Amino acid sequence: MQKLSTKEILEQNLERTIPDHLSKLKILLHNVRSMHNVGAAFRSADAFGIDEILMSGYTPTPPRPEIAKTAIGAQKHVEWQQVEHPQKQIETLKGKGYRIVGLEQMTDSILLPDYRIPEEQDICLVFGNEVTGIDEDILTYIDDFVEIPQYGHKHSLNVSVTVGVALYGFLVKYW
């Protein structure tokens, strides 16, 4: 057994077919302050074949060297847009049939392994600030809340880690 070269990995990745609904999945990053977290979100989005990243609030957008450093070029392969009014964008997505799923620890949130994706609905995953989570003014627009099960003493994951774990969780569900 041998490690694959970068060229072989790229060829293998490009031969794969992205599960249909995963390719239509969107990510909304609202008030994520770290450019490194934004770059890592781009990298994860590219790895999973995600359609688009929406960025709102004070979330930094490309081109920025700090984003590029972590994204390692992924920001060139994932569509993105800066959204002035996230609530209006969410309403637009809902009008197009999207279900809005927030990654947040709520009293009625569903553990990611237990979450059942409504059939034939595309998803927009919403991620919030590294410290305060999803802002109160957006919470009311979210259809479902999902959380990643945790068993240690800390009660949160870095937002970039949360993006990667959530995308993998949805990949498994769409597979």
VMD Tcl script that builds the backbone (N, CA, C; Angstrom):
set m [mol new atoms 525]
animate dup $m
set s [atomselect $m all]
$s set {name element resname resid chain x y z} {
  {N N MET 1 A 0.847 -1.175 0.000}
  {CA C MET 1 A 0.000 0.000 0.000}
  {C C MET 1 A 0.891 1.236 0.000}
  {N N GLN 2 A 0.514 2.234 -0.829}
  {CA C GLN 2 A 1.285 3.462 -0.938}
  {C C GLN 2 A 0.366 4.678 -0.837}
  {N N LYS 3 A 0.933 5.760 -0.354}
  {CA C LYS 3 A 0.186 7.016 -0.328}
  {C C LYS 3 A -0.038 7.484 -1.757}
  {N N LEU 4 A -1.189 8.079 -1.990}
  {CA C LEU 4 A -1.477 8.650 -3.297}
  {C C LEU 4 A -0.783 10.002 -3.436}
  {N N SER 5 A -0.422 10.338 -4.649}
  {CA C SER 5 A 0.149 11.659 -4.914}
  {C C SER 5 A -1.002 12.672 -4.941}
  {N N THR 6 A -0.651 13.939 -4.875}
  {CA C THR 6 A -1.680 14.974 -4.931}
  {C C THR 6 A -2.440 14.903 -6.248}
  {N N LYS 7 A -1.755 14.633 -7.317}
  {CA C LYS 7 A -2.395 14.507 -8.626}
  {C C LYS 7 A -3.373 13.331 -8.634}
  {N N GLU 8 A -2.969 12.198 -8.070}
  {CA C GLU 8 A -3.852 11.020 -8.015}
  {C C GLU 8 A -5.083 11.294 -7.148}
  {N N ILE 9 A -4.876 12.000 -6.058}
  {CA C ILE 9 A -6.010 12.340 -5.179}
  {C C ILE 9 A -6.994 13.233 -5.927}
  {N N LEU 10 A -6.482 14.251 -6.628}
  {CA C LEU 10 A -7.346 15.148 -7.385}
  {C C LEU 10 A -8.131 14.375 -8.440}
  {N N GLU 11 A -7.452 13.521 -9.193}
  {CA C GLU 11 A -8.137 12.729 -10.224}
  {C C GLU 11 A -9.233 11.866 -9.604}
  {N N GLN 12 A -8.926 11.239 -8.484}
  {CA C GLN 12 A -9.908 10.397 -7.791}
  {C C GLN 12 A -11.106 11.234 -7.324}
  {N N ASN 13 A -10.837 12.384 -6.743}
  {CA C ASN 13 A -11.908 13.258 -6.255}
  {C C ASN 13 A -12.819 13.712 -7.394}
  {N N LEU 14 A -12.221 14.097 -8.518}
  {CA C LEU 14 A -13.001 14.624 -9.636}
  {C C LEU 14 A -13.796 13.533 -10.356}
  {N N GLU 15 A -13.420 12.276 -10.182}
  {CA C GLU 15 A -14.174 11.159 -10.764}
  {C C GLU 15 A -15.422 10.825 -9.949}
  {N N ARG 16 A -15.445 11.209 -8.690}
  {CA C ARG 16 A -16.592 10.910 -7.830}
  {C C ARG 16 A -17.775 11.803 -8.184}
  {N N THR 17 A -18.960 11.270 -7.956}
  {CA C THR 17 A -20.179 12.041 -8.147}
  {C C THR 17 A -20.673 12.503 -6.788}
  {N N ILE 18 A -20.896 13.793 -6.669}
  {CA C ILE 18 A -21.397 14.359 -5.413}
  {C C ILE 18 A -22.861 13.947 -5.266}
  {N N PRO 19 A -23.261 13.427 -4.098}
  {CA C PRO 19 A -24.688 13.131 -3.906}
  {C C PRO 19 A -25.526 14.373 -4.224}
  {N N ASP 20 A -26.607 14.167 -4.972}
  {CA C ASP 20 A -27.395 15.260 -5.540}
  {C C ASP 20 A -27.724 16.366 -4.546}
  {N N HIS 21 A -28.341 16.039 -3.426}
  {CA C HIS 21 A -28.755 17.088 -2.488}
  {C C HIS 21 A -27.557 17.727 -1.789}
  {N N LEU 22 A -26.474 16.985 -1.617}
  {CA C LEU 22 A -25.285 17.568 -0.998}
  {C C LEU 22 A -24.717 18.661 -1.904}
  {N N SER 23 A -24.774 18.451 -3.208}
  {CA C SER 23 A -24.239 19.449 -4.136}
  {C C SER 23 A -25.069 20.731 -4.141}
  {N N LYS 24 A -26.316 20.667 -3.638}
  {CA C LYS 24 A -27.174 21.854 -3.577}
  {C C LYS 24 A -27.172 22.506 -2.197}
  {N N LEU 25 A -26.488 21.884 -1.243}
  {CA C LEU 25 A -26.438 22.396 0.123}
  {C C LEU 25 A -25.704 23.736 0.150}
  {N N LYS 26 A -26.223 24.656 0.927}
  {CA C LYS 26 A -25.584 25.961 1.108}
  {C C LYS 26 A -25.196 26.121 2.579}
  {N N ILE 27 A -24.215 26.967 2.792}
  {CA C ILE 27 A -23.756 27.300 4.144}
  {C C ILE 27 A -23.934 28.800 4.327}
  {N N LEU 28 A -24.472 29.174 5.474}
  {CA C LEU 28 A -24.533 30.593 5.846}
  {C C LEU 28 A -23.657 30.784 7.076}
  {N N LEU 29 A -22.633 31.611 6.940}
  {CA C LEU 29 A -21.769 31.982 8.062}
  {C C LEU 29 A -22.172 33.386 8.483}
  {N N HIS 30 A -22.732 33.512 9.678}
  {CA C HIS 30 A -23.173 34.832 10.145}
  {C C HIS 30 A -22.350 35.261 11.358}
  {N N ASN 31 A -21.718 36.405 11.227}
  {CA C ASN 31 A -20.897 36.987 12.292}
  {C C ASN 31 A -19.794 36.059 12.790}
  {N N VAL 32 A -19.203 35.316 11.867}
  {CA C VAL 32 A -18.006 34.542 12.181}
  {C C VAL 32 A -16.844 35.518 12.063}
  {N N ARG 33 A -16.112 35.709 13.136}
  {CA C ARG 33 A -15.128 36.798 13.129}
  {C C ARG 33 A -13.751 36.394 12.602}
  {N N SER 34 A -13.374 35.140 12.716}
  {CA C SER 34 A -12.021 34.716 12.356}
  {C C SER 34 A -11.881 34.404 10.873}
  {N N MET 35 A -10.943 35.057 10.232}
  {CA C MET 35 A -10.669 34.778 8.824}
  {C C MET 35 A -10.170 33.350 8.638}
  {N N HIS 36 A -9.475 32.827 9.637}
  {CA C HIS 36 A -9.000 31.443 9.549}
  {C C HIS 36 A -10.182 30.468 9.575}
  {N N ASN 37 A -11.194 30.768 10.374}
  {CA C ASN 37 A -12.394 29.926 10.389}
  {C C ASN 37 A -13.132 29.993 9.053}
  {N N VAL 38 A -13.189 31.164 8.465}
  {CA C VAL 38 A -13.824 31.307 7.154}
  {C C VAL 38 A -13.039 30.504 6.113}
  {N N GLY 39 A -11.731 30.612 6.135}
  {CA C GLY 39 A -10.902 29.848 5.199}
  {C C GLY 39 A -11.089 28.350 5.360}
  {N N ALA 40 A -11.157 27.899 6.601}
  {CA C ALA 40 A -11.371 26.464 6.862}
  {C C ALA 40 A -12.753 26.028 6.391}
  {N N ALA 41 A -13.759 26.905 6.523}
  {CA C ALA 41 A -15.099 26.587 6.022}
  {C C ALA 41 A -15.065 26.426 4.501}
  {N N PHE 42 A -14.334 27.282 3.814}
  {CA C PHE 42 A -14.176 27.135 2.359}
  {C C PHE 42 A -13.520 25.797 2.015}
  {N N ARG 43 A -12.515 25.453 2.766}
  {CA C ARG 43 A -11.799 24.201 2.484}
  {C C ARG 43 A -12.705 22.995 2.679}
  {N N SER 44 A -13.480 22.989 3.758}
  {CA C SER 44 A -14.421 21.889 3.993}
  {C C SER 44 A -15.512 21.886 2.932}
  {N N ALA 45 A -16.032 23.064 2.589}
  {CA C ALA 45 A -17.079 23.152 1.566}
  {C C ALA 45 A -16.583 22.574 0.242}
  {N N ASP 46 A -15.367 22.908 -0.138}
  {CA C ASP 46 A -14.804 22.372 -1.371}
  {C C ASP 46 A -14.659 20.852 -1.282}
  {N N ALA 47 A -14.168 20.366 -0.161}
  {CA C ALA 47 A -13.958 18.922 0.002}
  {C C ALA 47 A -15.250 18.137 -0.148}
  {N N PHE 48 A -16.370 18.712 0.300}
  {CA C PHE 48 A -17.656 18.011 0.260}
  {C C PHE 48 A -18.518 18.396 -0.944}
  {N N GLY 49 A -17.995 19.240 -1.835}
  {CA C GLY 49 A -18.743 19.598 -3.043}
  {C C GLY 49 A -19.926 20.508 -2.797}
  {N N ILE 50 A -19.810 21.379 -1.812}
  {CA C ILE 50 A -20.914 22.261 -1.432}
  {C C ILE 50 A -21.109 23.356 -2.481}
  {N N ASP 51 A -22.372 23.700 -2.716}
  {CA C ASP 51 A -22.781 24.646 -3.742}
  {C C ASP 51 A -22.284 26.070 -3.489}
  {N N GLU 52 A -22.520 26.565 -2.269}
  {CA C GLU 52 A -22.263 27.987 -2.047}
  {C C GLU 52 A -22.140 28.299 -0.567}
  {N N ILE 53 A -21.280 29.278 -0.279}
  {CA C ILE 53 A -21.178 29.831 1.072}
  {C C ILE 53 A -21.724 31.257 1.024}
  {N N LEU 54 A -22.655 31.526 1.922}
  {CA C LEU 54 A -23.204 32.864 2.095}
  {C C LEU 54 A -22.578 33.438 3.359}
  {N N MET 55 A -22.151 34.685 3.313}
  {CA C MET 55 A -21.515 35.305 4.470}
  {C C MET 55 A -22.228 36.603 4.805}
  {N N SER 56 A -22.574 36.749 6.076}
  {CA C SER 56 A -23.319 37.937 6.482}
  {C C SER 56 A -22.774 38.488 7.786}
  {N N GLY 57 A -23.294 39.681 8.132}
  {CA C GLY 57 A -22.801 40.344 9.331}
  {C C GLY 57 A -21.365 40.770 9.104}
  {N N TYR 58 A -20.555 40.606 10.132}
  {CA C TYR 58 A -19.155 41.021 9.999}
  {C C TYR 58 A -18.235 39.873 9.581}
  {N N THR 59 A -18.809 38.801 9.054}
  {CA C THR 59 A -17.988 37.698 8.542}
  {C C THR 59 A -17.104 38.229 7.417}
  {N N PRO 60 A -15.783 38.047 7.518}
  {CA C PRO 60 A -14.901 38.531 6.457}
  {C C PRO 60 A -15.054 37.695 5.183}
  {N N THR 61 A -14.820 38.326 4.051}
  {CA C THR 61 A -14.948 37.656 2.759}
  {C C THR 61 A -13.626 37.710 2.002}
  {N N PRO 62 A -13.451 36.793 1.054}
  {CA C PRO 62 A -12.273 36.878 0.185}
  {C C PRO 62 A -12.349 38.151 -0.654}
  {N N PRO 63 A -11.262 38.607 -1.204}
  {CA C PRO 63 A -9.912 38.074 -1.054}
  {C C PRO 63 A -9.215 38.659 0.174}
  {N N ARG 64 A -8.730 37.809 0.995}
  {CA C ARG 64 A -7.944 38.191 2.181}
  {C C ARG 64 A -6.849 37.154 2.348}
  {N N PRO 65 A -5.614 37.573 2.598}
  {CA C PRO 65 A -4.523 36.609 2.752}
  {C C PRO 65 A -4.779 35.597 3.872}
  {N N GLU 66 A -5.434 36.041 4.951}
  {CA C GLU 66 A -5.686 35.149 6.085}
  {C C GLU 66 A -6.697 34.060 5.719}
  {N N ILE 67 A -7.672 34.400 4.878}
  {CA C ILE 67 A -8.635 33.402 4.408}
  {C C ILE 67 A -7.935 32.441 3.454}
  {N N ALA 68 A -7.177 32.999 2.525}
  {CA C ALA 68 A -6.476 32.180 1.527}
  {C C ALA 68 A -5.486 31.218 2.177}
  {N N LYS 69 A -4.850 31.655 3.254}
  {CA C LYS 69 A -3.863 30.806 3.925}
  {C C LYS 69 A -4.496 29.514 4.420}
  {N N THR 70 A -5.683 29.604 5.005}
  {CA C THR 70 A -6.357 28.419 5.540}
  {C C THR 70 A -7.121 27.678 4.456}
  {N N ALA 71 A -7.714 28.416 3.513}
  {CA C ALA 71 A -8.504 27.795 2.448}
  {C C ALA 71 A -7.615 27.071 1.442}
  {N N ILE 72 A -6.386 27.475 1.336}
  {CA C ILE 72 A -5.419 26.913 0.390}
  {C C ILE 72 A -6.004 26.829 -1.025}
  {N N GLY 73 A -6.668 27.900 -1.448}
  {CA C GLY 73 A -7.206 27.971 -2.805}
  {C C GLY 73 A -8.649 27.529 -2.948}
  {N N ALA 74 A -9.234 26.939 -1.915}
  {CA C ALA 74 A -10.620 26.458 -2.008}
  {C C ALA 74 A -11.596 27.594 -2.285}
  {N N GLN 75 A -11.271 28.808 -1.861}
  {CA C GLN 75 A -12.153 29.958 -2.081}
  {C C GLN 75 A -12.311 30.252 -3.572}
  {N N LYS 76 A -11.442 29.695 -4.401}
  {CA C LYS 76 A -11.543 29.874 -5.854}
  {C C LYS 76 A -12.477 28.844 -6.487}
  {N N HIS 77 A -12.839 27.808 -5.737}
  {CA C HIS 77 A -13.640 26.714 -6.293}
  {C C HIS 77 A -15.042 26.613 -5.711}
  {N N VAL 78 A -15.330 27.391 -4.683}
  {CA C VAL 78 A -16.646 27.374 -4.049}
  {C C VAL 78 A -17.296 28.742 -4.291}
  {N N GLU 79 A -18.501 28.719 -4.832}
  {CA C GLU 79 A -19.232 29.977 -5.023}
  {C C GLU 79 A -19.484 30.613 -3.664}
  {N N TRP 80 A -19.467 31.922 -3.610}
  {CA C TRP 80 A -19.762 32.616 -2.356}
  {C C TRP 80 A -20.356 33.984 -2.662}
  {N N GLN 81 A -21.067 34.469 -1.692}
  {CA C GLN 81 A -21.564 35.835 -1.800}
  {C C GLN 81 A -21.715 36.445 -0.420}
  {N N GLN 82 A -21.517 37.751 -0.386}
  {CA C GLN 82 A -21.741 38.500 0.843}
  {C C GLN 82 A -23.212 38.910 0.851}
  {N N VAL 83 A -23.870 38.661 1.966}
  {CA C VAL 83 A -25.295 38.917 2.099}
  {C C VAL 83 A -25.496 40.082 3.059}
  {N N GLU 84 A -26.149 41.115 2.576}
  {CA C GLU 84 A -26.383 42.299 3.400}
  {C C GLU 84 A -27.444 42.055 4.473}
  {N N HIS 85 A -28.515 41.352 4.092}
  {CA C HIS 85 A -29.636 41.105 5.002}
  {C C HIS 85 A -29.876 39.594 5.099}
  {N N PRO 86 A -29.296 38.927 6.089}
  {CA C PRO 86 A -29.428 37.466 6.165}
  {C C PRO 86 A -30.871 36.985 6.305}
  {N N GLN 87 A -31.701 37.747 6.995}
  {CA C GLN 87 A -33.099 37.341 7.156}
  {C C GLN 87 A -33.807 37.297 5.798}
  {N N LYS 88 A -33.568 38.296 4.961}
  {CA C LYS 88 A -34.171 38.310 3.618}
  {C C LYS 88 A -33.626 37.153 2.776}
  {N N GLN 89 A -32.333 36.872 2.908}
  {CA C GLN 89 A -31.725 35.769 2.158}
  {C C GLN 89 A -32.340 34.444 2.585}
  {N N ILE 90 A -32.549 34.280 3.874}
  {CA C ILE 90 A -33.166 33.052 4.384}
  {C C ILE 90 A -34.582 32.914 3.834}
  {N N GLU 91 A -35.343 34.014 3.826}
  {CA C GLU 91 A -36.710 33.977 3.282}
  {C C GLU 91 A -36.682 33.620 1.792}
  {N N THR 92 A -35.722 34.153 1.056}
  {CA C THR 92 A -35.576 33.823 -0.368}
  {C C THR 92 A -35.294 32.338 -0.545}
  {N N LEU 93 A -34.386 31.811 0.273}
  {CA C LEU 93 A -34.072 30.378 0.198}
  {C C LEU 93 A -35.296 29.530 0.529}
  {N N LYS 94 A -36.035 29.933 1.551}
  {CA C LYS 94 A -37.256 29.192 1.901}
  {C C LYS 94 A -38.235 29.206 0.738}
  {N N GLY 95 A -38.335 30.336 0.050}
  {CA C GLY 95 A -39.207 30.444 -1.124}
  {C C GLY 95 A -38.793 29.507 -2.242}
  {N N LYS 96 A -37.512 29.147 -2.267}
  {CA C LYS 96 A -37.000 28.205 -3.270}
  {C C LYS 96 A -37.054 26.763 -2.769}
  {N N GLY 97 A -37.669 26.565 -1.598}
  {CA C GLY 97 A -37.837 25.207 -1.082}
  {C C GLY 97 A -36.756 24.730 -0.141}
  {N N TYR 98 A -35.861 25.612 0.272}
  {CA C TYR 98 A -34.798 25.219 1.194}
  {C C TYR 98 A -35.331 25.100 2.624}
  {N N ARG 99 A -34.767 24.160 3.342}
  {CA C ARG 99 A -35.007 24.039 4.783}
  {C C ARG 99 A -33.786 24.641 5.462}
  {N N ILE 100 A -34.001 25.490 6.447}
  {CA C ILE 100 A -32.917 26.188 7.126}
  {C C ILE 100 A -32.611 25.439 8.418}
  {N N VAL 101 A -31.374 24.969 8.522}
  {CA C VAL 101 A -30.957 24.151 9.662}
  {C C VAL 101 A -29.811 24.867 10.378}
  {N N GLY 102 A -30.047 25.213 11.622}
  {CA C GLY 102 A -29.033 25.897 12.419}
  {C C GLY 102 A -28.258 24.913 13.271}
  {N N LEU 103 A -26.952 25.063 13.292}
  {CA C LEU 103 A -26.102 24.265 14.176}
  {C C LEU 103 A -25.985 25.030 15.473}
  {N N GLU 104 A -26.810 24.652 16.431}
  {CA C GLU 104 A -26.870 25.390 17.688}
  {C C GLU 104 A -27.414 24.484 18.788}
  {N N GLN 105 A -26.925 24.697 19.993}
  {CA C GLN 105 A -27.401 23.946 21.155}
  {C C GLN 105 A -28.622 24.659 21.716}
  {N N MET 106 A -29.784 24.054 21.489}
  {CA C MET 106 A -31.059 24.627 21.908}
  {C C MET 106 A -31.793 23.604 22.772}
  {N N THR 107 A -32.844 24.045 23.457}
  {CA C THR 107 A -33.590 23.116 24.298}
  {C C THR 107 A -34.196 21.976 23.490}
  {N N ASP 108 A -34.571 22.234 22.238}
  {CA C ASP 108 A -35.183 21.195 21.409}
  {C C ASP 108 A -34.324 20.803 20.215}
  {N N SER 109 A -33.024 21.072 20.275}
  {CA C SER 109 A -32.190 20.701 19.137}
  {C C SER 109 A -32.098 19.177 19.038}
  {N N ILE 110 A -31.867 18.717 17.819}
  {CA C ILE 110 A -31.782 17.284 17.516}
  {C C ILE 110 A -30.308 16.931 17.339}
  {N N LEU 111 A -29.892 15.828 17.929}
  {CA C LEU 111 A -28.513 15.395 17.736}
  {C C LEU 111 A -28.301 15.046 16.261}
  {N N LEU 112 A -27.178 15.448 15.719}
  {CA C LEU 112 A -26.890 15.261 14.302}
  {C C LEU 112 A -27.143 13.826 13.824}
  {N N PRO 113 A -26.712 12.782 14.558}
  {CA C PRO 113 A -26.988 11.420 14.055}
  {C C PRO 113 A -28.478 11.092 13.998}
  {N N ASP 114 A -29.287 11.772 14.804}
  {CA C ASP 114 A -30.728 11.498 14.853}
  {C C ASP 114 A -31.538 12.359 13.877}
  {N N TYR 115 A -30.917 13.366 13.306}
  {CA C TYR 115 A -31.645 14.285 12.430}
  {C C TYR 115 A -32.023 13.593 11.124}
  {N N ARG 116 A -33.282 13.683 10.770}
  {CA C ARG 116 A -33.778 13.125 9.505}
  {C C ARG 116 A -34.042 14.277 8.549}
  {N N ILE 117 A -33.376 14.222 7.417}
  {CA C ILE 117 A -33.541 15.270 6.418}
  {C C ILE 117 A -34.900 15.097 5.754}
  {N N PRO 118 A -35.706 16.145 5.749}
  {CA C PRO 118 A -36.989 16.048 5.048}
  {C C PRO 118 A -36.750 15.705 3.570}
  {N N GLU 119 A -37.512 14.754 3.061}
  {CA C GLU 119 A -37.322 14.302 1.685}
  {C C GLU 119 A -37.500 15.443 0.695}
  {N N GLU 120 A -36.675 15.402 -0.324}
  {CA C GLU 120 A -36.749 16.335 -1.450}
  {C C GLU 120 A -36.636 17.802 -1.054}
  {N N GLN 121 A -35.990 18.078 0.069}
  {CA C GLN 121 A -35.745 19.481 0.426}
  {C C GLN 121 A -34.255 19.738 0.421}
  {N N ASP 122 A -33.879 20.851 -0.164}
  {CA C ASP 122 A -32.488 21.265 -0.085}
  {C C ASP 122 A -32.277 21.954 1.257}
  {N N ILE 123 A -31.025 22.001 1.673}
  {CA C ILE 123 A -30.682 22.472 3.018}
  {C C ILE 123 A -29.727 23.656 2.939}
  {N N CYS 124 A -29.939 24.610 3.833}
  {CA C CYS 124 A -28.958 25.659 4.110}
  {C C CYS 124 A -28.583 25.518 5.577}
  {N N LEU 125 A -27.317 25.234 5.824}
  {CA C LEU 125 A -26.815 25.121 7.197}
  {C C LEU 125 A -26.345 26.494 7.671}
  {N N VAL 126 A -26.781 26.876 8.863}
  {CA C VAL 126 A -26.429 28.181 9.426}
  {C C VAL 126 A -25.469 27.982 10.589}
  {N N PHE 127 A -24.369 28.716 10.542}
  {CA C PHE 127 A -23.361 28.691 11.598}
  {C C PHE 127 A -23.171 30.105 12.106}
  {N N GLY 128 A -23.007 30.234 13.418}
  {CA C GLY 128 A -22.894 31.551 14.016}
  {C C GLY 128 A -21.522 31.859 14.567}
  {N N ASN 129 A -21.495 32.879 15.362}
  {CA C ASN 129 A -20.286 33.406 15.979}
  {C C ASN 129 A -19.574 32.359 16.838}
  {N N GLU 130 A -18.253 32.456 16.871}
  {CA C GLU 130 A -17.426 31.506 17.615}
  {C C GLU 130 A -17.747 31.446 19.099}
  {N N VAL 131 A -18.198 32.551 19.675}
  {CA C VAL 131 A -18.456 32.596 21.113}
  {C C VAL 131 A -19.951 32.560 21.427}
  {N N THR 132 A -20.732 33.358 20.710}
  {CA C THR 132 A -22.143 33.526 21.057}
  {C C THR 132 A -23.097 32.680 20.217}
  {N N GLY 133 A -22.587 31.992 19.203}
  {CA C GLY 133 A -23.445 31.152 18.365}
  {C C GLY 133 A -24.277 31.971 17.397}
  {N N ILE 134 A -25.417 31.428 17.013}
  {CA C ILE 134 A -26.302 32.089 16.054}
  {C C ILE 134 A -27.032 33.237 16.766}
  {N N ASP 135 A -27.021 34.400 16.135}
  {CA C ASP 135 A -27.655 35.589 16.717}
  {C C ASP 135 A -29.154 35.383 16.913}
  {N N GLU 136 A -29.662 36.003 17.968}
  {CA C GLU 136 A -31.093 35.928 18.305}
  {C C GLU 136 A -31.986 36.362 17.144}
  {N N ASP 137 A -31.563 37.390 16.387}
  {CA C ASP 137 A -32.413 37.896 15.316}
  {C C ASP 137 A -32.519 36.962 14.115}
  {N N ILE 138 A -31.739 35.895 14.112}
  {CA C ILE 138 A -31.814 34.903 13.036}
  {C C ILE 138 A -32.481 33.615 13.522}
  {N N LEU 139 A -32.439 33.368 14.823}
  {CA C LEU 139 A -32.980 32.116 15.372}
  {C C LEU 139 A -34.413 31.835 14.925}
  {N N THR 140 A -35.246 32.853 14.875}
  {CA C THR 140 A -36.665 32.647 14.538}
  {C C THR 140 A -36.874 32.222 13.090}
  {N N TYR 141 A -35.886 32.408 12.234}
  {CA C TYR 141 A -35.996 32.048 10.821}
  {C C TYR 141 A -35.581 30.592 10.561}
  {N N ILE 142 A -35.044 29.937 11.566}
  {CA C ILE 142 A -34.496 28.592 11.381}
  {C C ILE 142 A -35.588 27.547 11.603}
  {N N ASP 143 A -35.636 26.582 10.687}
  {CA C ASP 143 A -36.650 25.519 10.746}
  {C C ASP 143 A -36.295 24.432 11.754}
  {N N ASP 144 A -35.047 24.010 11.745}
  {CA C ASP 144 A -34.590 22.929 12.626}
  {C C ASP 144 A -33.257 23.310 13.249}
  {N N PHE 145 A -33.065 22.853 14.485}
  {CA C PHE 145 A -31.776 23.044 15.152}
  {C C PHE 145 A -31.142 21.682 15.366}
  {N N VAL 146 A -29.886 21.601 14.988}
  {CA C VAL 146 A -29.128 20.363 15.100}
  {C C VAL 146 A -27.891 20.656 15.922}
  {N N GLU 147 A -27.512 19.711 16.753}
  {CA C GLU 147 A -26.255 19.856 17.495}
  {C C GLU 147 A -25.428 18.590 17.363}
  {N N ILE 148 A -24.147 18.775 17.472}
  {CA C ILE 148 A -23.202 17.660 17.408}
  {C C ILE 148 A -23.061 17.096 18.815}
  {N N PRO 149 A -23.281 15.783 18.994}
  {CA C PRO 149 A -23.151 15.222 20.339}
  {C C PRO 149 A -21.718 15.386 20.853}
  {N N GLN 150 A -21.608 15.766 22.101}
  {CA C GLN 150 A -20.303 15.934 22.732}
  {C C GLN 150 A -20.340 15.253 24.101}
  {N N TYR 151 A -19.204 14.759 24.535}
  {CA C TYR 151 A -19.166 13.976 25.765}
  {C C TYR 151 A -18.125 14.477 26.762}
  {N N GLY 152 A -17.358 15.465 26.387}
  {CA C GLY 152 A -16.310 15.960 27.271}
  {C C GLY 152 A -16.788 17.105 28.149}
  {N N HIS 153 A -15.840 17.754 28.793}
  {CA C HIS 153 A -16.150 18.847 29.714}
  {C C HIS 153 A -16.415 20.164 29.000}
  {N N LYS 154 A -15.826 20.348 27.849}
  {CA C LYS 154 A -16.085 21.573 27.079}
  {C C LYS 154 A -17.414 21.404 26.361}
  {N N HIS 155 A -18.102 22.490 26.133}
  {CA C HIS 155 A -19.445 22.409 25.573}
  {C C HIS 155 A -19.557 22.942 24.150}
  {N N SER 156 A -18.418 23.154 23.493}
  {CA C SER 156 A -18.499 23.660 22.127}
  {C C SER 156 A -17.281 23.222 21.326}
  {N N LEU 157 A -17.438 23.326 20.010}
  {CA C LEU 157 A -16.347 23.066 19.072}
  {C C LEU 157 A -16.067 24.363 18.324}
  {N N ASN 158 A -14.874 24.494 17.808}
  {CA C ASN 158 A -14.559 25.631 16.958}
  {C C ASN 158 A -15.522 25.615 15.774}
  {N N VAL 159 A -15.948 26.779 15.312}
  {CA C VAL 159 A -16.932 26.834 14.227}
  {C C VAL 159 A -16.413 26.144 12.967}
  {N N SER 160 A -15.134 26.225 12.683}
  {CA C SER 160 A -14.618 25.557 11.486}
  {C C SER 160 A -14.686 24.037 11.638}
  {N N VAL 161 A -14.468 23.543 12.840}
  {CA C VAL 161 A -14.595 22.105 13.097}
  {C C VAL 161 A -16.060 21.696 12.971}
  {N N THR 162 A -16.954 22.529 13.498}
  {CA C THR 162 A -18.385 22.258 13.414}
  {C C THR 162 A -18.831 22.162 11.956}
  {N N VAL 163 A -18.334 23.047 11.098}
  {CA C VAL 163 A -18.678 22.987 9.675}
  {C C VAL 163 A -18.263 21.642 9.098}
  {N N GLY 164 A -17.030 21.221 9.353}
  {CA C GLY 164 A -16.545 19.951 8.813}
  {C C GLY 164 A -17.325 18.749 9.318}
  {N N VAL 165 A -17.600 18.724 10.614}
  {CA C VAL 165 A -18.349 17.605 11.197}
  {C C VAL 165 A -19.768 17.580 10.639}
  {N N ALA 166 A -20.412 18.745 10.568}
  {CA C ALA 166 A -21.788 18.806 10.056}
  {C C ALA 166 A -21.844 18.360 8.595}
  {N N LEU 167 A -20.899 18.814 7.781}
  {CA C LEU 167 A -20.900 18.416 6.376}
  {C C LEU 167 A -20.699 16.912 6.230}
  {N N TYR 168 A -19.835 16.342 7.034}
  {CA C TYR 168 A -19.668 14.893 6.981}
  {C C TYR 168 A -20.961 14.196 7.411}
  {N N GLY 169 A -21.599 14.713 8.458}
  {CA C GLY 169 A -22.863 14.138 8.915}
  {C C GLY 169 A -23.921 14.160 7.820}
  {N N PHE 170 A -23.987 15.241 7.054}
  {CA C PHE 170 A -24.958 15.325 5.964}
  {C C PHE 170 A -24.535 14.454 4.786}
  {N N LEU 171 A -23.239 14.335 4.528}
  {CA C LEU 171 A -22.769 13.420 3.480}
  {C C LEU 171 A -23.259 12.016 3.760}
  {N N VAL 172 A -23.099 11.563 4.986}
  {CA C VAL 172 A -23.523 10.216 5.365}
  {C C VAL 172 A -25.037 10.066 5.160}
  {N N LYS 173 A -25.798 11.086 5.476}
  {CA C LYS 173 A -27.259 11.024 5.323}
  {C C LYS 173 A -27.675 11.006 3.847}
  {N N TYR 174 A -26.940 11.704 2.989}
  {CA C TYR 174 A -27.286 11.768 1.569}
  {C C TYR 174 A -26.753 10.578 0.783}
  {N N TRP 175 A -25.811 9.851 1.323}
  {CA C TRP 175 A -25.139 8.779 0.601}
  {C C TRP 175 A -26.081 7.695 0.278}
}
mol reanalyze $m
mol bondsrecalc $m
mol representation Tube
mol addrep $m
